């Protein structure tokens, strides 16, 4: 109807038609974000504009006024405005050319946003309001998600106006997209899987290195675990996982998590580097430098917990960049000193430097927001922590090998000491046995002649008697007393007498078997104990022995002497008699010889012989 009337009017009044065309030629027609279903994801900046609210006092009614100072996004060098105290309003005209009712979402790419309010102004004047953001309890979000996302119900052919109010104490990132619900669900699941892998990797590496710490008690493993947990805790807050899973109702109270724990992570990273590179022994100057840096960063952590979160974020950014540069310089110095694992250490921190630099430049508004800049820190930190974990694993293997080598060296040393000790013990035992033998010989041997003394004769007789009783064989005990020995001492001296006694002892020892015993019981009296002799042979043996004694003997100075002897023999099978008793029997026989004129042999047979 209206179009028909317009045609009639313009056909009747060409001038009016011309004026109408000129009028609308100079009045700009506002562009719209068109959702037509040809694509499932839109970046709405070309048809949207923004307004800065310096004091945050503007409301919806204010920004709806024609005088509201909105500017097109084309005036911005980047969609990330960096750290700004301003509240931002985004105005977005939207028209649906869909053929049926559909559900789309307006999603923010940046999860670390404090307070977002979306006003949906429909063509019939109805206004819908939705809220999301870190300062809003998760239960009040229109869609419980790690990033702010606002569902939009679009009818076929519907036009509406969106006003989005954004307030943030951190970087003001305006990256957003219109996305269909199916595609949103698919991409969100993929992102959650990636983040689950990221945080699962952090937890696994942390638990692994904590177990290694309990195993080897090296502080580097514990410092790495604390660094990783602090970093991961802060990262979970920045990418929205922490607020969803751990503190959904914390609101503004969680603003300190990111600056405090990221700054704490830098201090722990410096301590870890100092321990891992073993700088105390190799490079004490670098060790002192990192100690000073760590103390400064611990102080910065305390400051970040006390100042407003916006200031804490700047402290965090400063410590992060300076830490990475400091550790890179330290790692390069360690490489020059050929410290084990320093190459992997440098590569790991270079990965983190790239990731954090991308995020910092993006937060400062110098780089656009995309997958690489948004997740640069996670990607860089994941690579960094994997490399550091490999380096720690190599360090663990090195420590294990060193421990095994030390244990083997200790075992070899103990074995060598044991061998030396055994040799010394064996030598000492041999020496003791020799000493014992010498002592026994000294105790049982006559000092002058070298034959047995009284003790030696008693010991020999005790053993010989047992053998004789066991074998039922007799014993022959001879008592030999030299005749006229005292005049030798008186005439030639005691030295000559000693030579004479020694010569007699040697002749007696030469006359008997090795199993027989020859001894001296004092003065010029000698004793022989013979085992296994026949009764018929004992008289002849005693006479041959006497003849050997009678042979002239050299007493020195070309002098010879001939000595005589009285020999008394007791021959019997011993029973309970002691040597003293047997000697008495032999002594009686010997005195028979002396009474008969000396220099002879007398044999007495016992009852059992």
For each residue, the residues with C-beta under 8 A, 3 or more apart:
1: 4 5
2: 5 6
3: 6 7
4: 1 7 8
5: 1 2 8 9
6: 2 3 9 10
7: 3 4 10 11
8: 4 5 11 12
9: 5 6 12 13 16
10: 6 7 13 14 16 17 20
11: 7 8 14
12: 8 9
13: 9 10 16 17
14: 10 11 17 18
15: 18 19
16: 9 10 13 19 20
17: 10 13 14 20 21
18: 14 15 21 22
19: 15 16 22 23
20: 10 16 17 23 24
21: 17 18 24 25
22: 18 19 25 26
23: 19 20 26 27
24: 20 21 27 29
25: 21 22
26: 22 23
27: 23 24
28:
29: 24
30: 47 93
31: 46 47 93
32: 47 93 94 95 159
33: 42 44 47 48 92 93 94 95 178
34: 47 95 97
35: 42 94 95 96 97 98 102 104 154 178
36: 96 97 98
37: 97 98 99 102
38:
39: 42
40: 179 180 182 183
41: 177 178 179 180 183
42: 33 35 39 177 178 179
43: 46 176 177 178
44: 33 47 48 92 94 176 177 178
45: 48 73 79
46: 31 43 73 74
47: 30 31 32 33 34 44 92 93
48: 33 44 45 72 73 90 91 92 93
49: 70 71 72 73 90 91
50: 70 71 73 76 88 89 90 91 174
51: 58 63 68 69 70 71 88 89 91
52: 86 87 88 89
53: 56 57 58 86 87 88 89 165
54: 85 86 87
55:
56: 53 86 87 167
57: 53
58: 51 53 62 63 87 89
59: 62 63
60: 63 64 119 127 163
61: 64 65
62: 58 59 65 68
63: 51 58 59 60 68 70 89 91 163
64: 60 61 68 121 163
65: 61 62 68
66:
67:
68: 51 62 63 64 65
69: 51
70: 49 50 51 63 89 91
71: 49 50 51 75
72: 48 49 75
73: 45 46 48 49 50 76 79 174
74: 46
75: 71 72
76: 50 73 79 81 174
77: 365
78: 81 365 366 367 368
79: 45 73 76 173 174 175 368 369
80: 171 172 173 174 175 362 363 364 365 367 368 369
81: 76 78 84 86 88 171 172 173 174 365
82: 171 172 363 364 365
83: 170 171 172 310 313 314 363 364
84: 81 172
85: 54 310
86: 52 53 54 56 81 172
87: 52 53 54 56 58 165 166 167
88: 50 51 52 53 81 165 166 167 172 174
89: 50 51 52 53 58 63 70 163 164 165 166
90: 48 49 50 162 163 164 166 174 176
91: 48 49 50 51 63 70 161 162 163
92: 33 44 47 48 161 162 163 164
93: 30 31 32 33 47 48 159 160 161 162
94: 32 33 35 44 152 154 159 160 161 162 178
95: 32 33 34 35 158 159 160
96: 35 36 102 154 155 156 157 158 159
97: 34 35 36 37 157
98: 35 36 37 101 102 154 156 157
99: 37 156
100: 156
101: 98 153 154 155 156
102: 35 37 96 98 154 180 181
103: 151 152 153 154 180 181
104: 35 151 152 154 178 179 180 181
105: 143 149 150 151 152 178 179 180 181 184
106: 118 149 150 152 162 164 176 177 178
107: 147 148 149 150 176 177 179 184
108: 111 113 116 147 148 149 173 175 176
109: 147 173 175 176 177 369 374
110: 113 147 171 173 175 369 374
111: 108 146 147 148 238 239 240
112: 134 168 170 171 237 238 239 240 258
113: 108 110 116 133 134 148 166 168 170 173
114: 133 134 135 167 168 169 170 252 255
115: 131 133 134 135 136 165 166 167 168
116: 108 113 131 132 133 136 148 150 164 165 166 167
117: 129 130 131 164 165
118: 106 129 130 131 132 150 162 163 164 165
119: 60 127 128 129 162 163 164 165
120: 127 128 129 130 152 160 161 162
121: 64 125 126 127 160 161 162 163
122: 125 126 127 128 158 160
123: 158 159 160
124:
125: 121 122
126: 121 122
127: 60 119 120 121 122
128: 119 120 122
129: 117 118 119 120
130: 117 118 120 142 150 151
131: 115 116 117 118 136 140 141 142
132: 116 118 136 141 142 143 148 149 150
133: 113 114 115 116 136 148 167
134: 112 113 114 115 243 251 252 254 255
135: 114 115 251 252
136: 115 116 131 132 133 140 141 251
137: 140 141 248 249 251
138: 141 144 243 244 248 249
139: 144 248 249
140: 131 136 137
141: 131 132 136 137 138 144 145 148
142: 130 131 132 149 150 151
143: 105 132 149 150 151
144: 138 139 141 244
145: 141 148 149 188 240 244
146: 111 192 195 239 240 241 243 244
147: 107 108 109 110 111 240
148: 107 108 111 113 116 132 133 141 145
149: 105 106 107 108 132 142 143 145 184
150: 105 106 107 116 118 130 132 142 143
151: 103 104 105 130 142 143 181
152: 94 103 104 105 106 120 162 178
153: 101 103
154: 35 94 96 98 101 102 103 104 158
155: 96 101 158
156: 96 98 99 100 101
157: 96 97 98
158: 95 96 122 123 154 155
159: 32 93 94 95 96 123
160: 93 94 95 120 121 122 123
161: 91 92 93 94 120 121
162: 90 91 92 93 94 106 118 119 120 121 152
163: 60 63 64 89 90 91 92 118 119 121
164: 89 90 92 106 116 117 118 119 176
165: 53 87 88 89 115 116 117 118 119
166: 87 88 89 90 113 115 116 172 174
167: 56 87 88 114 115 116 133
168: 112 113 114 115 171 172 173
169: 114 255 308 309 310 313
170: 83 112 113 114 258 309 310 313 363
171: 80 81 82 83 110 112 168 362 363 364 365
172: 80 81 82 83 84 86 88 166 168
173: 79 80 81 108 109 110 113 168 362 363 369
174: 50 73 76 79 80 81 88 90 166
175: 79 80 108 109 110 368 369 374
176: 43 44 90 106 107 108 109 164
177: 41 42 43 44 106 107 109
178: 33 35 41 42 43 44 94 104 105 106 152
179: 40 41 42 104 105 107 183 184 187
180: 40 41 102 103 104 105 183 184
181: 102 103 104 105 151 184 185
182: 40 185 186
183: 40 41 179 180 186 187
184: 105 107 149 179 180 181 187 188
185: 181 182 188 189
186: 182 183 189 190
187: 179 183 184 190 191
188: 145 184 185 191 192
189: 185 186 192 193
190: 186 187 193 194
191: 187 188 194 195
192: 146 188 189 195 196
193: 189 190 196 197
194: 190 191 197 198 375
195: 146 191 192 198 199 239 241 378
196: 192 193 199 200
197: 193 194 200 201
198: 194 195 201 202 378 382
199: 195 196 202 203 232 235 236 241
200: 196 197 203 204
201: 197 198 204 205 382 385 386
202: 198 199 205 206 228 229 231 232 382 385
203: 199 200 206 207 232
204: 200 201 207 208
205: 201 202 208 209 228 385 386 389
206: 202 203 209 210 225 228 229 232
207: 203 204 210 211
208: 204 205 211 212 389
209: 205 206 212 213 221 222 224 225 228 389 392
210: 206 207 213 214 221 222 225
211: 207 208 214 215
212: 208 209 215 216 218 221 392 396
213: 209 210 216 217 218 219 221 222 225
214: 210 211 217
215: 211 212
216: 212 213 221 396 399 400
217: 213 214
218: 212 213 221 222 275 395 399
219: 213 222 223 275
220: 223 224 272 275 276 392 395
221: 209 210 212 213 216 218 224 225 392 396
222: 209 210 213 218 219 225 226
223: 219 220 226 227 268 271 272 275
224: 209 220 221 227 228 272 276 388 389 392
225: 206 209 210 213 221 222 228 229
226: 222 223 229 230 268
227: 223 224 230 231 265 268 269 272
228: 202 205 206 209 224 225 231 232 385
229: 202 206 225 226 232 233
230: 226 227 233 234 261 262 264 265 268
231: 202 227 228 234 235 261 262 265 381 385
232: 199 202 203 206 228 229 235 236
233: 229 230 236 237 242 257 261
234: 230 231 237 238 257 258 260 261 262 265
235: 199 231 232 238 239 377 378 381
236: 199 232 233 239 241 242 245 246
237: 112 233 234 241 242 243 254 257 258 261
238: 111 112 234 235 258 377
239: 111 112 146 195 235 236 375 378
240: 111 112 145 146 147 243 244
241: 146 195 199 236 237 244 245
242: 233 236 237 245 246 247 254 257
243: 134 138 146 237 240 246 247 248 250 254
244: 138 144 145 146 240 241 248
245: 236 241 242 248
246: 236 242 243
247: 242 243 250 253 254
248: 137 138 139 243 244 245
249: 137 138 139
250: 243 247 253 254
251: 134 135 136 137 254
252: 114 134 135 255
253: 247 250 256
254: 134 237 242 243 247 250 251 257
255: 114 134 169 252 258 309
256: 253 259 260 304 305 309 312
257: 233 234 237 242 254 260 261
258: 112 170 234 237 238 255 261 262 309 312 313 316
259: 256 262 263 304 309 312 313 315 316
260: 234 256 257 263 264 301 304 305 312
261: 230 231 233 234 237 257 258 264 265
262: 230 231 234 258 259 265 266 316 319 320
263: 259 260 266 267 297 300 301 304 312 315 316 319
264: 230 260 261 267 268 297 298 301
265: 227 230 231 234 261 262 268 269
266: 262 263 269 270 297 300 319 320 323
267: 263 264 270 271 294 297 298 300 301 319
268: 223 226 227 230 264 265 271 272
269: 227 265 266 272 273 323 327
270: 266 267 273 274 290 293 294 297 323 326 327
271: 223 267 268 274 275 290 294
272: 220 223 224 227 268 269 275 276 388
273: 269 270 276 277 290 327 330 331 345
274: 270 271 277 279 280 287 290 291 294
275: 218 219 220 223 271 272 278
276: 220 224 272 273 341 345 388 391 392 395
277: 273 274 282 283 286 330 331 334 339 341 342 345
278: 275 281 282 339
279: 274 282 283 284 286 287 290 330 334
280: 274 284 287
281: 278 284
282: 277 278 279 334 337 339
283: 277 279 286 287 333 334 337 339
284: 279 280 281 287 288
285: 288 289
286: 277 279 283 289 290 330 333 334
287: 274 279 280 283 284 290 291
288: 284 285 291 292
289: 285 286 292 293 326 330
290: 270 271 273 274 279 286 287 293 294 326 330
291: 274 287 288 294 295
292: 288 289 295 296
293: 270 289 290 296 297 322 323 326
294: 267 270 271 274 290 291 297 298
295: 291 292 298 299
296: 292 293 299 300
297: 263 264 266 267 270 293 294 300 301 319 323
298: 264 267 294 295 301 302
299: 295 296 302 303
300: 263 266 267 296 297 303 304 315 319
301: 260 263 264 267 297 298 304 305
302: 298 299 305 306
303: 299 300 306 307 312 315
304: 256 259 260 263 300 301 307 311 312 315 316
305: 256 260 301 302 312
306: 302 303
307: 303 304 311 312 315
308: 169 311 312
309: 169 170 255 256 258 259 312 313
310: 83 85 169 170 313 314
311: 304 307 308 314 315
312: 256 258 259 260 263 303 304 305 307 308 309 315 316
313: 83 169 170 258 259 309 310 316 317
314: 83 310 311 317 318
315: 259 263 300 303 304 307 311 312 318 319
316: 258 259 262 263 304 312 313 319 320
317: 313 314 320 321 360 363
318: 314 315 321 322
319: 262 263 266 267 297 300 315 316 322 323
320: 262 266 316 317 323 324 356 360
321: 317 318 324 325 356 357 360
322: 293 318 319 325 326
323: 266 269 270 293 297 319 320 326 327
324: 320 321 327 328 349 352 353 356 357
325: 321 322 328 329 353
326: 270 289 290 293 322 323 329 330
327: 269 270 273 323 324 330 331 345 349
328: 324 325 331 332 346 349 350 353
329: 325 326 332 333
330: 273 277 279 286 289 290 326 327 333 334
331: 273 277 327 328 334 335 342 345 346 349
332: 328 329 335 336 346
333: 283 286 329 330 336 337
334: 277 279 282 283 286 330 331 337 339 342 345 346
335: 331 332 338 339 342 343 346
336: 332 333
337: 282 283 333 334 342
338: 335 342
339: 277 278 282 283 334 335 342
340: 394 395 398
341: 276 277 344 345 391 394 395
342: 277 331 334 335 337 338 339 345 346
343: 335 346 347
344: 341 347 348 387 388 390 391 394
345: 273 276 277 327 331 334 341 342 348 349 387 388 391
346: 328 331 332 334 335 342 343 349 350
347: 343 344 350 351 387
348: 344 345 351 352 383 384 385 387 388 391
349: 324 327 328 331 345 346 352 353 384
350: 328 346 347 353 354
351: 347 348 354 355 380 383 384 387
352: 324 348 349 355 356 380 381 383 384
353: 324 325 328 349 350 356 357 380
354: 350 351 357 358 376 380
355: 351 352 358 359 376 377 378 379 380 381 383 384
356: 320 321 324 352 353 359 360 376 377 380 381
357: 321 324 353 354 360 361 376
358: 354 355 361 362 367 372 373 376 377 380
359: 355 356 362 363 373 374 376 377
360: 317 320 321 356 357 363 364
361: 357 358 364 366 367 373
362: 80 171 173 358 359 365 366 367 368 369 373 374 376
363: 80 82 83 170 171 173 317 359 360
364: 80 82 83 171 360 361
365: 77 78 80 81 82 171 362
366: 78 361 362
367: 78 80 358 361 362 373
368: 78 79 80 175 362 373
369: 79 80 109 110 173 175 362 373 374
370: 373 374
371: 374 375
372: 358 375 376 379
373: 358 359 361 362 367 368 369 370 376
374: 109 110 175 359 362 369 370 371
375: 194 239 371 372 378 379
376: 354 355 356 357 358 359 362 372 373 379 380
377: 235 238 355 356 358 359 380 381
378: 195 198 235 239 355 375 381 382
379: 355 372 375 376 382 383
380: 351 352 353 354 355 356 358 376 377 383 384
381: 231 235 352 355 356 377 378 384 385
382: 198 201 202 378 379 385 386
383: 348 351 352 355 379 380 386 387
384: 348 349 351 352 355 380 381 387 388
385: 201 202 205 228 231 348 381 382 388 389
386: 201 205 382 383 389 390
387: 344 345 347 348 351 383 384 390 391
388: 224 272 276 344 345 348 384 385 391 392
389: 205 208 209 224 385 386 392 393
390: 344 386 387 393 394
391: 276 341 344 345 348 387 388 394 395
392: 209 212 220 221 224 276 388 389 395 396
393: 389 390 396 397
394: 340 341 344 390 391 397 398
395: 218 220 276 340 341 391 392 398 399
396: 212 216 221 392 393 399 400
397: 393 394 400 401
398: 340 394 395 401 402
399: 216 218 395 396 402 403
400: 216 396 397 403 404
401: 397 398 404 405
402: 398 399 405 406
403: 399 400 406 407
404: 400 401 407 408
405: 401 402 408 409
406: 402 403 409 410
407: 403 404 410 411
408: 404 405 411 412
409: 405 406 412 413
410: 406 407 413 414
411: 407 408 414 415
412: 408 409 415 416
413: 409 410 416 417
414: 410 411 417 418
415: 411 412 418 419
416: 412 413 419 420
417: 413 414 420 421
418: 414 415 421 422
419: 415 416 422 423
420: 416 417 423 424
421: 417 418 424 425
422: 418 419 425 426
423: 419 420 426 427
424: 420 421 427 428
425: 421 422 428 429
426: 422 423 429 430
427: 423 424 430 431
428: 424 425 431 432
429: 425 426 432 433
430: 426 427 433 434
431: 427 428 434 435
432: 428 429 435 436
433: 429 430 436 437
434: 430 431 437 438
435: 431 432 438 439
436: 432 433 439 440
437: 433 434 440 441
438: 434 435 441 442
439: 435 436 442 443
440: 436 437 443 444
441: 437 438 444 445
442: 438 439 445 447
443: 439 440 455 456
444: 440 441 452 453 455 456 459
445: 441 442 450 451 452 453 456
446: 449 450 451 452 453 456 505 519 520
447: 442 453
448: 498 501 502 520
449: 446 501 502 504 505 506 520
450: 445 446 502 505
451: 445 446 505 508 509 518 519 520 526
452: 444 445 446 455 456 457 460 517 518 519 520
453: 444 445 446 447 456 457 519 520 521
454: 457 458 519 521 522
455: 443 444 452 458 459
456: 443 444 445 446 452 453 459 460 517 519
457: 452 453 454 460 461 517 519 521 527 529 579
458: 454 455 461 462 579
459: 444 455 456 462 463
460: 452 456 457 463 464 517 519 529
461: 457 458 464 465 477 517 529 579 582
462: 458 459 465 466 579
463: 459 460 466 467
464: 460 461 467 468 475 517 529 531
465: 461 462 468 469 475 574 577
466: 462 463 469 470
467: 463 464 470 471 473 531
468: 464 465 471 472 473 474 475 531 573 574
469: 465 466 472 573 574 575
470: 466 467
471: 467 468 532
472: 468 469 573
473: 467 468 531 532 573
474: 468 533 535 571 572 573 574 606 608 609
475: 464 465 468 529 530 531 533 571 572 573 574 582
476: 528 529 530 533 538 569 570 571
477: 461 527 528 529 530 569 570 571 579 582 583 585 586
478: 527 528 529 530 542 545 567 568 569 586
479: 525 526 527 567 568 569 583 586 587 589 590
480: 508 525 526 527 528 545 549 565 566 567 590
481: 524 525 526 565 566 590 594
482: 485 500 501 504 524 525 526 549 563 564 565
483: 563 564 565 566 594 598 599
484: 487 488 563 564
485: 482 488 489 497 500 501 523 524 563
486: 489 490
487: 484 490 491
488: 484 485 491 492 496 497 500 555 561 563
489: 485 486 492 493 494 496 497
490: 486 487
491: 487 488
492: 488 489 495 496 497 555 559 561
493: 489 496 497
494: 489 497 498
495: 492 498 499 556
496: 488 489 492 493 499 500 555 556 559 561
497: 485 488 489 492 493 494 500 501
498: 448 494 495 501 502
499: 495 496 502 503 553 554 555 556
500: 482 485 488 496 497 503 504 553 555 561 563
501: 448 449 482 485 497 498 504 505 520 524
502: 448 449 450 498 499 505 506
503: 499 500 506 507 553 554 555
504: 449 482 500 501 507 508 526 549 553 563 565
505: 446 449 450 451 501 502 508 509 518 520 526
506: 449 502 503 509 510
507: 503 504 510 511 548 549 551
508: 451 480 504 505 511 512 518 526 528 545 548 549
509: 451 505 506 512 518
510: 506 507 548
511: 507 508 544 545 548
512: 508 509 516 517 518 528 530
513: 516 530
514:
515: 531
516: 512 513 528 529 530 531
517: 452 456 457 460 461 464 512 527 528 529
518: 451 452 505 508 509 512 526 527 528
519: 446 451 452 453 454 456 457 460 526 527 528 529
520: 446 448 449 451 452 453 501 505 525 526 527
521: 453 454 457 525 526 527 583
522: 454 525
523: 485
524: 481 482 485 501
525: 479 480 481 482 520 521 522
526: 451 479 480 481 482 504 505 508 518 519 520 521
527: 457 477 478 479 480 517 518 519 520 521 583 586
528: 476 477 478 480 508 512 516 517 518 519 545
529: 457 460 461 464 475 476 477 478 516 517 519
530: 475 476 477 478 512 513 516 533 538 541
531: 464 467 468 473 475 515 516
532: 471 473
533: 474 475 476 530 537 538 541 571
534: 537 538
535: 474 538 571 605 609
536: 539
537: 533 534 540 541
538: 476 530 533 534 535 541 542 569 571 603
539: 536 542 543 569 601 603
540: 537 543 544
541: 530 533 537 538 544 545
542: 478 538 539 545 546 567 569 601 603
543: 539 540 546 547 601
544: 511 540 541 547 548
545: 478 480 508 511 528 541 542 548 549 567
546: 542 543 549 550 565 567 599 600 601
547: 543 544 550 551
548: 507 508 510 511 544 545 551
549: 480 482 504 507 508 545 546 563 564 565
550: 546 547 562 563 564 565 599
551: 507 547 548 562
552: 560 561 562
553: 499 500 503 504 560 561 562 563
554: 499 503 559 560
555: 488 492 496 499 500 503 559 560 561
556: 495 496 499 559
557:
558:
559: 492 496 554 555 556
560: 552 553 554 555
561: 488 492 496 500 552 553 555
562: 550 551 552 553
563: 482 483 484 485 488 500 504 549 550 553
564: 482 483 484 549 550 598 599
565: 480 481 482 483 504 546 549 550 599
566: 480 481 483 590 591 593 594 598 599 600
567: 478 479 480 542 545 546 590 593 600 601 602
568: 478 479 586 587 588 589 590 591 592 593 602 604
569: 476 477 478 479 538 539 542 586 589 601 602 603 604
570: 476 477 582 585 586 589 603 604 606
571: 474 475 476 477 533 535 538 603 604 605 606 609
572: 474 475 582 585 605 606 607 608 609
573: 468 469 472 473 474 475 606 608 609
574: 465 468 469 474 475 577 582
575: 469 608
576:
577: 465 574 581 582
578: 581 582
579: 457 458 461 462 477 582 583
580: 583 584
581: 577 578 584 585
582: 461 475 477 570 572 574 577 578 579 585 586
583: 477 479 521 527 579 580 586 587
584: 580 581 587 588
585: 477 570 572 581 582 588 589 604 606
586: 477 478 479 527 568 569 570 582 583 589 590 604
587: 479 568 583 584 590 591
588: 568 584 585 591 592 604
589: 479 568 569 570 585 586 592 593 602 603 604
590: 479 480 481 566 567 568 586 587 593 594 602
591: 566 568 587 588 594 595
592: 568 588 589 595 596 602
593: 566 567 568 589 590 596 597 598 599 600 601 602
594: 481 483 566 590 591 598
595: 591 592
596: 592 593 600 602
597: 593 600
598: 483 564 566 593 594
599: 483 546 550 564 565 566 593
600: 546 566 567 593 596 597
601: 539 542 543 546 567 569 593
602: 567 568 569 589 590 592 593 596
603: 538 539 542 569 570 571 589
604: 568 569 570 571 585 586 588 589
605: 535 571 572 609
606: 474 570 571 572 573 585 609
607: 572
608: 474 572 573 575
609: 474 535 571 572 573 605 606
